[in-house]
Amino acid sequence: MSPYLEHQYMYISHLYRRPMSFTPKCDQSSFDSRFLNWKNCSDLCVILKMNDRLGGRRREGYLRGCMSDIIHYNQTLSALGATNACTVVRLRDLFISTERYLFENSDQAQLCACHSDLCNLAPSIISIHRLIYLIYVLFIFFL
């Protein structure tokens, strides 16, 4: 998650699970997957780009992770994964219980979702690590 959101996390913790790290390497302008933690998503991999106004300045915040990291998300958005696409969604449509969040109609975020392995821009080297681990386990098992 973008580092500036770490200072705001207590205000958004009811919307998003705490990420593994807050780092500028998550932001689109300085993205570098080598510095991000990887996680296996049993649902969709997502990138959520939030546009916030903080102190009169527009800020872009990013969440990279699983759809389940978005707390109480609207299940109809799961259909996005079949298309491996990005779309702009109203925050009122992103969450199930929107009446308690006080979102305005104009509050939006860009949601990119996908189903395939490594589609959230995780480096392919992770599969090499898994292969080495599997070989190691099999080697130990057959000794």
C-alpha positions in Angstrom: 0.0 0.0 0.0 1.2 3.5 -0.7 3.2 5.0 2.3 1.1 8.0 2.9 -1.9 5.7 3.6 0.0 4.3 6.6 -0.7 7.6 8.4 -4.3 7.4 7.4 -4.8 3.7 8.0 -6.7 4.1 11.3 -9.3 5.9 9.3 -9.6 3.3 6.5 -8.9 0.1 8.5 -12.6 -0.7 8.4 -12.4 -0.7 4.6 -9.1 -2.5 3.8 -7.0 -5.2 5.6 -3.6 -4.0 6.8 -1.1 -4.6 4.0 2.1 -6.5 4.4 4.0 -3.2 3.8 3.6 0.5 3.2 6.1 1.3 0.5 6.6 3.8 -2.4 7.5 0.7 -4.5 3.8 0.0 -4.6 3.0 3.3 -6.3 2.7 3.3 -10.1 5.4 5.9 -10.6 8.0 4.0 -8.6 6.7 0.5 -8.9 9.3 -2.2 -8.3 7.9 -5.7 -7.5 11.3 -6.8 -6.1 10.6 -4.8 -3.0 7.0 -6.0 -2.5 5.8 -9.0 -0.5 3.9 -11.6 -2.5 0.8 -13.3 -1.4 -1.3 -16.1 -2.8 -4.8 -15.0 -3.6 -7.6 -17.5 -3.4 -9.9 -15.0 -5.1 -8.9 -12.2 -7.4 -5.6 -10.3 -7.6 -6.3 -6.6 -7.5 -4.8 -3.2 -7.9 -6.9 -0.5 -6.4 -5.9 3.1 -7.3 -7.5 5.6 -5.0 -7.6 9.4 -5.7 -7.6 11.3 -2.5 -7.5 15.0 -1.6 -5.3 15.7 1.4 -4.7 19.3 2.4 -5.9 20.6 -0.9 -3.5 18.3 -2.8 -4.5 15.4 -4.9 -2.8 12.1 -3.9 -2.9 8.7 -5.6 -2.8 5.7 -3.3 -2.4 2.1 -4.4 -3.4 -1.1 -2.8 -2.0 -4.3 -4.4 -3.2 -7.6 -3.1 -6.3 -9.8 -3.1 -9.9 -8.9 -3.5 -10.5 -10.2 0.0 -8.2 -7.4 1.3 -11.1 -5.1 0.5 -13.4 -5.7 3.5 -17.0 -6.3 2.7 -16.6 -5.8 -1.0 -19.5 -6.2 -3.3 -19.5 -9.7 -4.7 -20.8 -8.6 -8.1 -17.3 -7.1 -8.8 -15.8 -10.6 -8.8 -17.0 -10.8 -12.5 -14.1 -8.4 -13.3 -11.6 -11.2 -12.9 -12.9 -13.1 -15.9 -12.0 -10.1 -18.1 -8.6 -9.3 -16.6 -9.6 -5.6 -16.9 -9.5 -2.3 -15.1 -12.6 -0.2 -14.5 -13.5 2.9 -12.5 -16.0 2.0 -9.7 -17.9 4.3 -7.4 -16.9 3.6 -3.8 -20.6 3.2 -3.1 -20.6 0.2 -5.5 -17.3 -1.3 -4.2 -18.6 -2.0 -0.7 -21.7 -3.8 0.4 -22.7 -1.5 3.4 -22.2 1.9 1.9 -24.7 3.8 4.0 -22.4 3.6 7.0 -19.3 4.8 5.1 -20.8 8.2 3.9 -19.3 8.0 0.4 -20.5 10.7 -2.1 -21.6 9.7 -5.6 -18.5 11.3 -7.0 -16.1 9.2 -4.9 -14.4 6.7 -7.2 -11.4 4.4 -7.5 -9.9 2.4 -10.3 -10.0 -1.3 -9.8 -7.9 -3.7 -11.8 -8.6 -7.4 -11.3 -7.3 -10.7 -12.7 -7.3 -14.4 -12.0 -4.2 -15.8 -13.6 -0.9 -16.5 -11.8 1.4 -13.5 -11.3 -1.2 -11.2 -13.0 -0.7 -8.5 -10.2 2.7 -7.8 -11.6 4.5 -10.2 -9.3 7.8 -11.2 -10.8 8.0 -14.6 -12.4 11.0 -15.5 -10.3 8.6 -16.6 -7.6 7.8 -19.7 -9.6 11.5 -20.6 -9.6 11.6 -20.3 -5.8 8.5 -22.6 -5.6 10.2 -25.1 -7.9 13.4 -25.1 -5.8 11.3 -25.6 -2.6 9.4 -28.4 -4.2 12.5 -30.2 -5.3 14.0 -29.8 -1.9 10.9 -31.2 -0.2 10.8 -34.1 -2.6 14.5 -34.8 -2.1 14.1 -34.8 1.7 11.0 -37.0 1.4 12.6 -39.7 -0.6 15.8 -39.9 1.5 
